Amino acid sequence: MLLTDEQIQKLKTAWVRYPDVNETCIGCSACVAISWDVFDLNDEWKSVVKSLDSYEDFWVDDSIMACPVNAITWKN
């Protein structure tokens, strides 16, 4: 299941930070290779965030650093 707007609101309310992928994603899949539990590619071959209760122990920082176009950031 992918992260929905409703789930984002729940995470924000609980002060849980989550990764966000912006429109500059080129679909290189580096983030998926590093943190497949968090990221997936959609039908347009762009990275999307999977729905989880927490993202803290899933190599998200490494995925952020590996992104060649800086499309991934943490949000609160």
Secondary structure, 3 states (H helix, E strand, C coil): CECCHHHHHHHHHCCCCEEEECCCCCCCCHHHHHCCCCEEECCCCCEEEECCCCCCCCCHHHHHHHCCCCCEEEEC
